[in-house]
């Protein structure tokens, strides 16, 4: 599996105990307030600025590939779906660029399958979702297969580091 949406893989990073503690704590939730790092820092025996610097370093090193909220887009009136395409190898790079130009595209991955490109579309409305699917199909000249959510499952995953 190759993530085609983010930067290339980084070299392995050696985490110290503080980094592990930060990563474990961040998986438990993030305060919603004007200064969330200031609220978390004492729990981690750090200053606000030290915590911010460490999180920035974890992002820059590639340990954290995403740091931000997850929204229930449908509760906000938006729409999303899983999308797949069958992309010929000789067109892979150009199709990746065409698809990833759309800000609605996230989590674009290459798979060893007839449908070798998989990504998620998230839009402000169902109409916008349909329009984006049509635009990608038109721009690439390839069929786009949408797999809307049929049922939601709530999973909690915490990786103890």
C-alpha positions as CSV (number, residue, x, y, z in Angstrom):
1,X,0.0,0.0,0.0
2,X,1.4,3.4,-1.0
3,X,-0.2,6.6,0.3
4,X,-0.2,8.8,-2.8
5,X,-1.6,11.9,-1.1
6,X,1.0,12.7,1.5
7,X,4.7,13.3,1.3
8,X,7.1,10.4,0.9
9,X,7.9,8.2,3.8
10,X,10.4,9.7,6.3
11,X,13.4,7.9,7.8
12,X,12.6,6.1,11.1
13,X,12.4,8.4,14.1
14,X,13.6,7.5,17.6
15,X,11.0,8.6,20.2
16,X,12.0,9.5,23.7
17,X,9.7,8.8,26.7
18,X,8.2,12.3,26.5
19,X,7.3,11.9,22.9
20,X,5.6,8.6,23.7
21,X,3.8,10.2,26.6
22,X,2.6,13.0,24.3
23,X,1.4,10.6,21.6
24,X,-0.4,8.4,24.1
25,X,-2.1,11.4,25.7
26,X,-3.2,13.0,22.4
27,X,-5.0,9.8,21.5
28,X,-7.3,10.3,24.5
29,X,-8.7,13.6,23.2
30,X,-7.7,17.2,22.7
31,X,-9.2,20.1,24.8
32,X,-11.5,22.5,23.0
33,X,-10.5,25.8,24.4
34,X,-8.6,28.9,23.5
35,X,-5.2,27.4,24.6
36,X,-5.4,23.6,24.4
37,X,-1.7,23.1,24.6
38,X,-1.5,25.2,27.8
39,X,-4.2,23.0,29.3
40,X,-2.4,19.8,28.3
41,X,1.2,20.8,29.1
42,X,1.0,20.4,32.9
43,X,-0.2,16.8,32.4
44,X,2.9,16.1,30.4
45,X,5.3,18.0,32.7
46,X,6.0,20.5,29.8
47,X,5.5,24.1,29.2
48,X,3.0,25.2,26.5
49,X,5.7,26.2,24.1
50,X,7.7,23.0,24.6
51,X,4.6,20.9,23.9
52,X,3.8,22.9,20.8
53,X,7.5,22.5,19.6
54,X,7.4,18.8,20.2
55,X,4.1,18.3,18.3
56,X,5.6,20.4,15.4
57,X,8.7,18.2,15.4
58,X,6.5,15.0,15.4
59,X,4.6,16.4,12.4
60,X,7.8,17.5,10.5
61,X,9.4,14.1,11.1
62,X,6.4,12.2,9.8
63,X,5.6,10.5,13.1
64,X,2.3,12.4,13.1
65,X,0.9,12.5,9.6
66,X,-2.3,14.4,10.5
67,X,-3.0,16.5,13.5
68,X,-6.5,18.0,13.6
69,X,-10.1,17.4,14.3
70,X,-12.3,14.7,12.8
71,X,-15.8,16.0,12.0
72,X,-19.0,14.1,11.4
73,X,-19.5,15.8,8.1
74,X,-23.0,14.5,7.6
75,X,-24.1,16.1,10.9
76,X,-22.9,19.4,9.5
77,X,-24.9,18.9,6.3
78,X,-22.1,17.6,4.2
79,X,-21.4,14.4,2.5
80,X,-18.6,11.9,2.0
81,X,-17.9,8.6,0.4
82,X,-15.2,6.1,-0.5
83,X,-14.2,6.2,-4.1
84,X,-12.3,3.8,-6.3
85,X,-10.8,3.9,-9.8
86,X,-9.0,1.6,-12.1
87,X,-5.9,3.6,-13.2
88,X,-3.6,2.2,-16.0
89,X,0.0,2.1,-14.7
90,X,1.3,4.4,-17.5
91,X,-1.2,7.1,-16.4
92,X,-0.8,6.6,-12.6
93,X,1.2,9.8,-11.8
94,X,-1.0,12.1,-14.0
95,X,-4.2,10.7,-12.5
96,X,-2.9,11.0,-9.0
97,X,-2.1,14.7,-9.6
98,X,-5.5,15.3,-11.3
99,X,-7.4,13.7,-8.4
100,X,-5.3,15.2,-5.6
101,X,-5.8,18.7,-7.0
102,X,-9.3,18.6,-5.6
103,X,-9.3,19.8,-2.0
104,X,-12.3,17.5,-1.3
105,X,-10.0,14.4,-1.7
106,X,-8.3,12.8,1.3
107,X,-6.6,9.5,2.1
108,X,-5.7,8.6,-1.5
109,X,-4.1,5.2,-1.6
110,X,-2.7,2.8,-4.2
111,X,-3.9,-0.8,-3.9
112,X,-2.9,-4.1,-5.5
113,X,-6.3,-4.7,-7.1
114,X,-8.2,-4.0,-10.3
115,X,-9.5,-0.9,-8.6
116,X,-6.0,0.3,-7.7
117,X,-6.8,3.9,-6.5
118,X,-8.9,4.5,-3.5
119,X,-9.7,7.8,-1.9
120,X,-12.3,9.6,0.3
121,X,-14.3,12.6,-0.9
122,X,-15.8,15.0,1.6
123,X,-17.9,17.9,0.5
124,X,-20.2,20.5,1.9
125,X,-23.3,18.9,0.3
126,X,-24.5,15.8,-1.5
127,X,-24.8,17.9,-4.7
128,X,-21.2,18.9,-4.3
129,X,-20.2,15.3,-3.9
130,X,-21.9,14.3,-7.1
131,X,-20.4,17.3,-8.9
132,X,-16.9,16.4,-7.7
133,X,-17.2,12.8,-8.8
134,X,-18.4,13.9,-12.2
135,X,-15.5,16.4,-12.5
136,X,-12.9,13.8,-11.6
137,X,-14.4,11.4,-14.1
138,X,-14.4,14.0,-16.8
139,X,-10.8,15.3,-16.0
140,X,-9.3,11.8,-16.0
141,X,-11.5,10.1,-18.6
142,X,-11.7,7.1,-16.3
143,X,-14.8,5.6,-14.6
144,X,-15.2,6.6,-10.9
145,X,-16.9,4.2,-8.6
146,X,-18.5,5.7,-5.5
147,X,-19.2,3.6,-2.4
148,X,-21.4,5.6,0.0
149,X,-21.6,4.6,3.6
150,X,-24.4,2.1,4.3
151,X,-23.9,1.8,8.0
152,X,-21.6,3.5,10.5
153,X,-19.6,1.7,13.1
154,X,-17.9,3.4,16.0
155,X,-14.4,2.1,16.7
156,X,-11.9,3.4,19.2
157,X,-8.3,2.6,18.5
158,X,-5.5,3.6,20.8
159,X,-2.0,2.6,20.1
160,X,0.0,2.5,23.3
161,X,3.5,3.6,22.5
